[in-house]
Amino acid sequence: MNAFKPGLPITPANLSLPTMYDLPSENPEEPGLPDQFHDWQPQLLSQTFRPLAVPPDQVLTAADLNVYYDPNNPRYYKRPDWFAVLGVPRFVDGGRLSYVRWQEGRSPIIVVELLSPNTIEEDQGLTLRGQQPPSKWEVYEQILQVPYYVLFNRIGDTLQIFRLESGLYYKEQQGSRLWIPELQIGLGLWTGTFADWERQWLRWYDSDGQWISSEQEKIALEQQRADLAEQRARQAEQRAEALAQRLKAAGIDPENL
């Protein structure tokens, strides 16, 4: 496994390029999220994305955030439904307004697009290539060179996984799980309840094949452990009281033991 290396520093050569403070983070002509699934699914992905090979403060996850990718055309951007970057600070002062590739120094390691009727052709690389600005597929594959590209269609719960090999995306093997060695975790389809909605969701799993806990599950588990500890303490107290009563019945003062 490759040793972890932090992101590249900003050099004088690119200090003249626009930063996230210079570039728009919103486009009033673009519609908002197409449905609630596009809100909840990225939350589950971020909550369960905990790669073991990278310090947590050097792991960034984001959803519906502008990604600026071309310093020659600094107004060009794509807005992935969800993506993760390793080797950049998780937080910056004031929070990121957008993700500027030439400022951050690293491309995402994985991008997830949740297919919707308005974007399905572009997401799958079915639009005409060579146009400007380029399609999402072209940006992720040829410019950002994102190692893993995942498409999930909630209508029918179909999953497509692509891995970058020799500069091109090749479809992964059939199945509902993808193990990523660089992360020491994997991505798969899970059937369960999140945000009070039972369905199939994308979420991350560990090296034992166990689903990594969401925030709600962690809170429930901690409460369960606290309740169990309280129950054991109460049982121990009851046993001590019962023993004291038996000793007193036998004419023995427990305090003299």
ABEGO torsion letter per residue (X at the ends): XBBBBBBBBBBAAAAABBBAAABBABBAABBBBABAAAAAAAAAAAAABBBAABBAAABBBBBGBBBBABAABAABBBBBABBBBBGBBABBBGEBABBBAAAAGBBBABBBBBBBAAAAAAAAGABBBGBOBBBAAAAAAAAAGBABBBBBBABGGBBBBBBBBGGBBBBBBBEABBBBAAAGBBBBBBBBBBGGBBBBBBBBBBAAGBBBBBAAAAAAAAAAAAAAAAAAAAAAAAAAAAAAAAAAAAGBBAAAX
